[in-house]
Amino acid sequence: MKDKSVAHSSADIVVSNFIRSIIDEDNRSGKWQRRVETRFPPEPNGYLHIGHAKSICLNFGLARDYKGVCHLRFDDTNPEKEAQEYVDAICENVAWLGFDWEGRQHYSSDYFDQLYAFAEYLITQGKAYVESLNADEMREHRGTLTSPGQNSPYRDRSIEESLDLFRRMKEGEFADGRYVLRAKIDMASSNMNMRDPVIYRIRHIRHQRTGEKWCIYPMYDYTHCISDALENITHSLCTLEFEDHRPLYDWVLDQLVDKVPCHPQQIEFARLNLTYAVMSKRKLIELVEGGLVDGWDDPRLSTLVGLRRRGFTPKSIRLFVERIGVSKADSWIDMSVLEDCLREDLNESAPRRIAILKPLKLIIDNYPCDQEEDCLAPNHPKKPEWEKRVVPLSKTIYIERDDFMEEPAKGYFRLSPGAEVRLRYAYIVKCVSVEKNVAGEIEAIHCTYDPDTKSGTEGATTRKVKGNIHWLSVKHVLQAEVRLYDRLFSDPYPDAGDKDYKASLNPNSKEITVAYVEQSLAEVKPEQAFQFERNGYFIADRVDTKLGKPVFNRVVTLRDSWGKVSGLA
């Protein structure tokens, strides 16, 4: 787990919202004795995504700011889809974001004995009954949004019979689906969630934590509120889709008022909807299992492991969550907002280096063949304390292919026949000829340099040229694999409605190339981030980078060029 101080940074700005207003009022009234206790309750059946980050930052951030505590609780009531792999990944994600649950790691399965005892209690109070109808029959009795449901013929089953059947369900006497336990509430309620919801079902599946002990498992709506109460949670924060479930949350706790230590307050907020991304668990699973992406940590995915591998920083994600705020209204947040938060962080924290992504050879004709010299480049233009690094110059160098145009367009100020540019940190050069192969393709360009124009040299000529391009000496480069990632979808709203989200997969979302980088990057460590000058922000891949063989992922360009570059805006 991370040190708590990690969560405190310039990105963690306290911004008022309606949840803070509720807590402030609770503190004024003394409702919880000025106590704030929250929880982050993921299901361990998949990897977390950027939407979960909003909930993590909200729950842990509120606890931090109000000097309270936040629990990490796994809702492990469905052993069919759960695995320790997901538990471990969730713990790692929360710690990576900078939050510490300080040993308050719980599981719904911790409370299985109590949940079962409470269910028996509800039966004895005439508030629950064992149902014999199958799933289709229950659906027929449930009614619609405009018509009430019908009571099950087993709704008035005696307390003794329901209790006997429920105990026999627990002992494994019946097959899956033979019986369920339902809360007895109101089949005519306008809220479908209150029409005698199922609170226990039979599942003969081994549980990852309790093994073979149980063959009946409680449903989420029944489990969640009781778990909150047993942990003395004060403010139970969830997304808006659970607003209609709040009456059931309150009903269960009202029936157990003398059995649980408190009755937490459920508060709903709008989920995160991010453009050019999907956050539906079903769709993410389809992308991964269908081989449409390279696993859960594919840098193009909205999963936190994917964003981390892409190069997003904890600080940038926390800043993003603060910037978008918390509200009760659903809205779409543009991907560029997230990317701008990353640029803001990396602009300050990332050292500068040079990389040539699409190399073109440039030969300085009047530069001595056996001469080499050091040019000095700042490690960060706004941090002189980071000092400077040496970039060697020799007769033959690489420049970006896009920095030369044989027939320049209007407004093109980089290199072209007869034109001058400055080699960044070095000299002004002038293109004098172009070397082509038999197919007419440019293989090299020839220039002359002005020896009196070296950057940073005392007494150098101060004349200016409009073009300024980056370069690397052919003798002093390191080859590196570079992965250029773009947005996974061309449709801004692939997650909206029932559209075929796969139809909008961007075929150009991943490009792998071999680039030339500064030799010092041979010793780069996984997850070190850099700004490759004029090319964007890159990170050493946390999985594939090896000593002497770096692999770099482009995290984000220097500015939002999605529409301009891809033609999709």
Buried (B, 14 or more C-beta within 10 A) or exposed (E): BBEEEBBEBEBBEEEEBEBBEBBEEBBEEEBBEBBBBBBBBBBBBBBBBBBBBBBBBBBBBBBBEBEBBBBBBBBBBBBEBBBEEBBEBBBBBBBBBBBBBEEBBBBBBBBBEBBBEBBBBBBEEEBBBBBBBEEEEBEEBBBEEEEBBBBBEBBEBEEEEBBEBBBEBBEEEBEEEBBBBBBBBBBEBEBEBBBBBBBBBBBEBEBBBBEEEBBBBBBBBBBBBBBBBBBBBBBBBBBBEBBEBBBBBBBBBEBBEEBBEBBBBBBBBBBBBBBBBBBBBEBBBBBBEEEEBBBBBBBBBBBBBBBBBBBBBBBBBBBBBBBBBBEEEEEEBBBBBBBBBBBBBBEEBBBBBBBBBEBBBBBBEEBEEEEEEEBBBBBBEEEEEEEBBBBBBBBBBBBBBEBBBEEBEEEBBBBBBEBBBBBBBBBBBBBBEBEEEEEEEBEBBBBBBBEEBBBEBEEBEEEEBEBBBBBBBBEBBBEBBBBBBBBBBBBBBBBEEEEEBBEBBBEEBBEEEEBBBBBEBBEBEBBBBBBBBBBBBBBBBBEBBEEEEBBBBBBBBBEBEBEEEBEBE
